[in-house]
Amino acid sequence: MLGYVLKRIAATVPVMGVVALFVFLMIRLAPGDPAAVIAGDYATAEDVMRIREQLGLNEPIIVQFTKWVGALVQGDLGEAIFSNKSVAELIGQRIGPTVMLTLTTIIFTILVAVPLGTLAAWRAGTFIDRAVMMFSVGGFSVPVFVLGYILIYILSIQLKWLPVQGYRSMFEHGLWPFLRHITLPTVTLSVIFIALIARMTRASVIEVLQEDYVRTARAKGQSEFKVLLRHALRNAAVPIVTVIGLSLALLIGGVVVTESVYNIPGLGRLVLDAVLARDYPIIQGLILFFSFVYILINLLIDLSYTLFDPRIRY
């Protein structure tokens, strides 16, 4: 078991190195001069030269990469051009709302999708199964921003149940203001992942329900609830956990759109603001940060397999 864990952790090191190299080259080797783009159309040659020196673009690319990796090892993601703040500091200021939105979304998604998919598998071919599949198709078809504006119009503008935009921290403003502001973004972001996980849960549980040990459990007189929970769902957990982990990683992309729609000051808004301002150090730091989170989530998924399938430990 320990050897498997160490092997999986060691495998992430070269992957992270390749990602770091790609992020570095993406900015340096892209067409055009980043310094000229940052300086703007009316900048002088002296302004462009000053920005190139500030970014270290005058040095050989090997020297630039060595210094950049050395700074990364020390936790330095660079400094924003326009705000003169460190990228790590900006990420630290914005990460709270994104983490809370991600957690509420994935918790709500699991609580709805797994029982829904299990129910559809248990009643495969019935009206319940067809209704779940119709919902899944609809969840994949509607873009996140369209669903967000529909929910805002119905629940906020017409019914006035929830606030239109904004964010309230649970630790600063209390639980109820936090829930009122986080509900709409959570539902908006959850729909597509509920559809995805429900379909995977249905397919996995249907496959397991056809196994001999499930028929044996039923023949022994075990209740249907116990057969579904203990035998079917547990043995179907590996593909379900895989999709849940990938959904958690994909939430990063959905957060950018959702935070913009609901005006949430998280990492998604920081990405959008940095792109509009062409602040390359922030963009570079955020891509590297999101890549690290994605790799970490995949590592945790691999390690979680040992909890559901004992054969992996050996």
PAVODREN-646752 format. One record per residue (C-alpha): z, y, x; residue in three letters; chain. Coordinates in pm, whole numbers, plus 50000, padded with zeros to 5 digits. Layout:
<pts>
[pt [Z,Y,X],'Ala','A']
...
</pts>
This chain:
<pts>
[pt [50000,50000,50000],'Met','A']
[pt [50098,50248,50272],'Leu','A']
[pt [49788,50159,50472],'Gly','A']
[pt [49566,50228,50171],'Tyr','A']
[pt [49729,50567,50113],'Val','A']
[pt [49694,50668,50479],'Leu','A']
[pt [49333,50553,50483],'Lys','A']
[pt [49246,50764,50177],'Arg','A']
[pt [49423,51070,50320],'Ile','A']
[pt [49243,51030,50654],'Ala','A']
[pt [48909,51007,50472],'Ala','A']
[pt [48957,51355,50325],'Thr','A']
[pt [48979,51524,50666],'Val','A']
[pt [48608,51494,50765],'Pro','A']
[pt [48506,51582,50409],'Val','A']
[pt [48707,51903,50427],'Met','A']
[pt [48552,51976,50767],'Gly','A']
[pt [48200,51942,50624],'Val','A']
[pt [48292,52167,50333],'Val','A']
[pt [48430,52431,50569],'Ala','A']
[pt [48111,52420,50777],'Leu','A']
[pt [47894,52451,50466],'Phe','A']
[pt [48093,52747,50333],'Val','A']
[pt [48070,52923,50670],'Phe','A']
[pt [47695,52870,50706],'Leu','A']
[pt [47626,52960,50344],'Met','A']
[pt [47730,53320,50407],'Ile','A']
[pt [47598,53354,50764],'Arg','A']
[pt [47256,53192,50719],'Leu','A']
[pt [47171,53322,50373],'Ala','A']
[pt [46861,53545,50355],'Pro','A']
[pt [46934,53910,50420],'Gly','A']
[pt [47206,54088,50611],'Asp','A']
[pt [47549,54060,50440],'Pro','A']
[pt [47657,54384,50605],'Ala','A']
[pt [47357,54572,50463],'Ala','A']
[pt [47420,54427,50117],'Val','A']
[pt [47785,54528,50128],'Ile','A']
[pt [47705,54876,50260],'Ala','A']
[pt [47465,54948,49973],'Gly','A']
[pt [47123,55106,49947],'Asp','A']
[pt [47225,55452,50069],'Tyr','A']
[pt [47423,55345,50375],'Ala','A']
[pt [47332,55463,50722],'Thr','A']
[pt [47269,55242,51022],'Ala','A']
[pt [47613,55337,51152],'Glu','A']
[pt [47773,55217,50829],'Asp','A']
[pt [47594,54883,50852],'Val','A']
[pt [47693,54845,51217],'Met','A']
[pt [48056,54923,51136],'Arg','A']
[pt [48064,54656,50866],'Ile','A']
[pt [47899,54404,51097],'Arg','A']
[pt [48171,54467,51355],'Glu','A']
[pt [48439,54442,51086],'Gln','A']
[pt [48306,54103,50974],'Leu','A']
[pt [48243,53986,51331],'Gly','A']
[pt [47873,53931,51264],'Leu','A']
[pt [47771,54070,51604],'Asn','A']
[pt [47920,53772,51787],'Glu','A']
[pt [47738,53440,51845],'Pro','A']
[pt [47764,53209,51546],'Ile','A']
[pt [47956,52946,51745],'Ile','A']
[pt [48219,53205,51836],'Val','A']
[pt [48236,53320,51475],'Gln','A']
[pt [48288,52964,51351],'Phe','A']
[pt [48554,52889,51612],'Thr','A']
[pt [48752,53201,51523],'Lys','A']
[pt [48712,53134,51153],'Trp','A']
[pt [48837,52774,51180],'Val','A']
[pt [49127,52890,51397],'Gly','A']
[pt [49224,53140,51128],'Ala','A']
[pt [49191,52873,50857],'Leu','A']
[pt [49430,52643,51039],'Val','A']
[pt [49685,52925,51029],'Gln','A']
[pt [49627,52980,50657],'Gly','A']
[pt [49421,53297,50701],'Asp','A']
[pt [49124,53307,50460],'Leu','A']
[pt [49011,53649,50575],'Gly','A']
[pt [49048,54000,50438],'Glu','A']
[pt [48878,54151,50134],'Ala','A']
[pt [48635,54428,50220],'Ile','A']
[pt [48706,54677,49943],'Phe','A']
[pt [49077,54622,49871],'Ser','A']
[pt [49179,54558,50235],'Asn','A']
[pt [49408,54280,50114],'Lys','A']
[pt [49412,53928,50251],'Ser','A']
[pt [49217,53673,50046],'Val','A']
[pt [49519,53442,50047],'Ala','A']
[pt [49729,53721,49895],'Glu','A']
[pt [49471,53785,49623],'Leu','A']
[pt [49455,53413,49540],'Ile','A']
[pt [49835,53401,49525],'Gly','A']
[pt [49841,53693,49281],'Gln','A']
[pt [49579,53539,49050],'Arg','A']
[pt [49654,53167,49068],'Ile','A']
[pt [49939,53169,48812],'Gly','A']
[pt [49734,53230,48494],'Pro','A']
[pt [49465,52985,48609],'Thr','A']
[pt [49718,52709,48678],'Val','A']
[pt [49889,52759,48343],'Met','A']
[pt [49557,52761,48156],'Leu','A']
[pt [49447,52447,48340],'Thr','A']
[pt [49774,52265,48267],'Leu','A']
[pt [49780,52353,47897],'Thr','A']
[pt [49415,52256,47865],'Thr','A']
[pt [49445,51918,48035],'Ile','A']
[pt [49769,51832,47849],'Ile','A']
[pt [49619,51927,47512],'Phe','A']
[pt [49300,51739,47599],'Thr','A']
[pt [49482,51417,47689],'Ile','A']
[pt [49708,51431,47382],'Leu','A']
[pt [49404,51462,47154],'Val','A']
[pt [49125,51273,47334],'Ala','A']
[pt [49298,50948,47433],'Val','A']
[pt [49439,50867,47087],'Pro','A']
[pt [49111,50978,46929],'Leu','A']
[pt [48904,50752,47156],'Gly','A']
[pt [49143,50461,47109],'Thr','A']
[pt [49129,50500,46731],'Leu','A']
[pt [48749,50510,46741],'Ala','A']
[pt [48742,50190,46949],'Ala','A']
[pt [48988,50016,46719],'Trp','A']
[pt [48776,50109,46417],'Arg','A']
[pt [48438,50072,46588],'Ala','A']
[pt [48146,50096,46348],'Gly','A']
[pt [48348,50259,46070],'Thr','A']
[pt [48343,50614,45936],'Phe','A']
[pt [48625,50711,46177],'Ile','A']
[pt [48422,50594,46474],'Asp','A']
[pt [48112,50783,46360],'Arg','A']
[pt [48317,51099,46298],'Ala','A']
[pt [48460,51090,46650],'Val','A']
[pt [48113,51042,46797],'Met','A']
[pt [47978,51333,46591],'Met','A']
[pt [48259,51551,46721],'Phe','A']
[pt [48179,51442,47076],'Ser','A']
[pt [47814,51537,47038],'Val','A']
[pt [47913,51875,46895],'Gly','A']
[pt [48164,51933,47172],'Gly','A']
[pt [47897,51880,47437],'Phe','A']
[pt [47643,52095,47255],'Ser','A']
[pt [47833,52421,47201],'Val','A']
[pt [47866,52644,47510],'Pro','A']
[pt [48218,52753,47603],'Val','A']
[pt [48156,53125,47558],'Phe','A']
[pt [47994,53075,47214],'Val','A']
[pt [48291,52870,47094],'Leu','A']
[pt [48526,53131,47237],'Gly','A']
[pt [48367,53417,47044],'Tyr','A']
[pt [48360,53210,46724],'Ile','A']
[pt [48733,53135,46753],'Leu','A']
[pt [48809,53499,46832],'Ile','A']
[pt [48617,53613,46522],'Tyr','A']
[pt [48782,53362,46288],'Ile','A']
[pt [49139,53331,46418],'Leu','A']
[pt [49190,53675,46569],'Ser','A']
[pt [48971,53926,46386],'Ile','A']
[pt [48953,53772,46037],'Gln','A']
[pt [49283,53584,46004],'Leu','A']
[pt [49477,53788,46264],'Lys','A']
[pt [49678,53485,46367],'Trp','A']
[pt [49637,53517,46743],'Leu','A']
[pt [49568,53803,46987],'Pro','A']
[pt [49207,53861,47085],'Val','A']
[pt [49252,53884,47461],'Gln','A']
[pt [49511,53912,47735],'Gly','A']
[pt [49770,53694,47903],'Tyr','A']
[pt [50150,53684,47898],'Arg','A']
[pt [50347,53495,48161],'Ser','A']
[pt [50593,53241,48026],'Met','A']
[pt [50843,53332,48297],'Phe','A']
[pt [50825,53709,48240],'Glu','A']
[pt [50762,53745,47865],'His','A']
[pt [50900,53423,47719],'Gly','A']
[pt [50757,53106,47566],'Leu','A']
[pt [50633,53241,47231],'Trp','A']
[pt [50420,53531,47371],'Pro','A']
[pt [50280,53289,47629],'Phe','A']
[pt [50182,53035,47363],'Leu','A']
[pt [50025,53300,47138],'Arg','A']
[pt [49799,53425,47417],'His','A']
[pt [49718,53088,47574],'Ile','A']
[pt [49631,52898,47254],'Thr','A']
[pt [49278,53030,47200],'Leu','A']
[pt [49167,52989,47565],'Pro','A']
[pt [49319,52640,47572],'Thr','A']
[pt [49139,52526,47257],'Val','A']
[pt [48813,52684,47371],'Thr','A']
[pt [48825,52514,47709],'Leu','A']
[pt [48949,52180,47572],'Ser','A']
[pt [48672,52100,47325],'Val','A']
[pt [48412,51981,47574],'Ile','A']
[pt [48667,51776,47770],'Phe','A']
[pt [48810,51621,47455],'Ile','A']
[pt [48458,51509,47367],'Ala','A']
[pt [48402,51365,47716],'Leu','A']
[pt [48734,51182,47749],'Ile','A']
[pt [48728,51053,47390],'Ala','A']
[pt [48387,50893,47449],'Arg','A']
[pt [48500,50734,47775],'Met','A']
[pt [48823,50610,47617],'Thr','A']
[pt [48632,50457,47327],'Arg','A']
[pt [48385,50278,47554],'Ala','A']
[pt [48656,50145,47788],'Ser','A']
[pt [48888,50026,47510],'Val','A']
[pt [48603,49855,47321],'Ile','A']
[pt [48516,49662,47635],'Glu','A']
[pt [48877,49555,47693],'Val','A']
[pt [48928,49454,47329],'Leu','A']
[pt [48664,49185,47379],'Gln','A']
[pt [48857,49019,47663],'Glu','A']
[pt [49024,48679,47623],'Asp','A']
[pt [49376,48804,47697],'Tyr','A']
[pt [49353,49047,47404],'Val','A']
[pt [49258,48764,47169],'Arg','A']
[pt [49546,48560,47313],'Thr','A']
[pt [49791,48845,47250],'Ala','A']
[pt [49675,48870,46890],'Arg','A']
[pt [49699,48493,46849],'Ala','A']
[pt [50063,48510,46962],'Lys','A']
[pt [50136,48740,46671],'Gly','A']
[pt [50181,49068,46858],'Gln','A']
[pt [50142,49382,46653],'Ser','A']
[pt [49811,49569,46666],'Glu','A']
[pt [49986,49878,46804],'Phe','A']
[pt [50132,49677,47091],'Lys','A']
[pt [49795,49512,47162],'Val','A']
[pt [49624,49851,47178],'Leu','A']
[pt [49889,50024,47387],'Leu','A']
[pt [50008,49752,47623],'Arg','A']
[pt [49699,49536,47669],'His','A']
[pt [49389,49738,47579],'Ala','A']
[pt [49469,50096,47679],'Leu','A']
[pt [49655,50005,47997],'Arg','A']
[pt [49374,49783,48127],'Asn','A']
[pt [49116,50045,48034],'Ala','A']
[pt [49309,50318,48217],'Ala','A']
[pt [49115,50327,48545],'Val','A']
[pt [48787,50473,48410],'Pro','A']
[pt [48984,50698,48174],'Ile','A']
[pt [49195,50836,48457],'Val','A']
[pt [48879,50890,48661],'Thr','A']
[pt [48723,51103,48387],'Val','A']
[pt [49050,51294,48334],'Ile','A']
[pt [49067,51374,48704],'Gly','A']
[pt [48705,51485,48717],'Leu','A']
[pt [48762,51695,48405],'Ser','A']
[pt [49057,51860,48577],'Leu','A']
[pt [48834,51948,48870],'Ala','A']
[pt [48552,52067,48642],'Leu','A']
[pt [48798,52296,48464],'Leu','A']
[pt [48757,52528,48762],'Ile','A']
[pt [48403,52607,48650],'Gly','A']
[pt [48501,52648,48287],'Gly','A']
[pt [48789,52877,48377],'Val','A']
[pt [48547,53139,48515],'Val','A']
[pt [48376,53180,48176],'Val','A']
[pt [48689,53142,47963],'Thr','A']
[pt [48894,53391,48163],'Glu','A']
[pt [48613,53643,48132],'Ser','A']
[pt [48591,53597,47753],'Val','A']
[pt [48966,53629,47700],'Tyr','A']
[pt [49032,53883,47979],'Asn','A']
[pt [49278,53660,48166],'Ile','A']
[pt [49360,53787,48517],'Pro','A']
[pt [49316,53454,48694],'Gly','A']
[pt [49098,53310,48968],'Leu','A']
[pt [48798,53298,48735],'Gly','A']
[pt [48809,53675,48690],'Arg','A']
[pt [48860,53713,49065],'Leu','A']
[pt [48541,53513,49127],'Val','A']
[pt [48345,53728,48884],'Leu','A']
[pt [48480,54054,49027],'Asp','A']
[pt [48405,53943,49383],'Ala','A']
[pt [48048,53844,49296],'Val','A']
[pt [47982,54174,49118],'Leu','A']
[pt [48131,54369,49411],'Ala','A']
[pt [47959,54143,49667],'Arg','A']
[pt [48287,54095,49848],'Asp','A']
[pt [48181,53803,50067],'Tyr','A']
[pt [48520,53719,50225],'Pro','A']
[pt [48671,53669,49878],'Ile','A']
[pt [48376,53456,49764],'Ile','A']
[pt [48395,53249,50082],'Gln','A']
[pt [48771,53202,50052],'Gly','A']
[pt [48755,53106,49684],'Leu','A']
[pt [48478,52851,49739],'Ile','A']
[pt [48683,52693,50016],'Leu','A']
[pt [48998,52698,49802],'Phe','A']
[pt [48824,52541,49501],'Phe','A']
[pt [48667,52278,49726],'Ser','A']
[pt [49008,52189,49867],'Phe','A']
[pt [49151,52157,49514],'Val','A']
[pt [48859,51936,49412],'Tyr','A']
[pt [48907,51706,49712],'Ile','A']
[pt [49283,51693,49652],'Leu','A']
[pt [49232,51595,49289],'Ile','A']
[pt [48993,51317,49387],'Asn','A']
[pt [49247,51192,49642],'Leu','A']
[pt [49518,51183,49374],'Leu','A']
[pt [49280,50995,49141],'Ile','A']
[pt [49219,50730,49407],'Asp','A']
[pt [49592,50693,49470],'Leu','A']
[pt [49667,50666,49097],'Ser','A']
[pt [49444,50359,49072],'Tyr','A']
[pt [49714,50156,49244],'Thr','A']
[pt [49945,50220,48948],'Leu','A']
[pt [49703,50067,48698],'Phe','A']
[pt [49529,49800,48905],'Asp','A']
[pt [49759,49610,49146],'Pro','A']
[pt [49457,49448,49317],'Arg','A']
[pt [49374,49782,49485],'Ile','A']
[pt [49704,49774,49675],'Arg','A']
[pt [49586,49470,49866],'Tyr','A']
</pts>
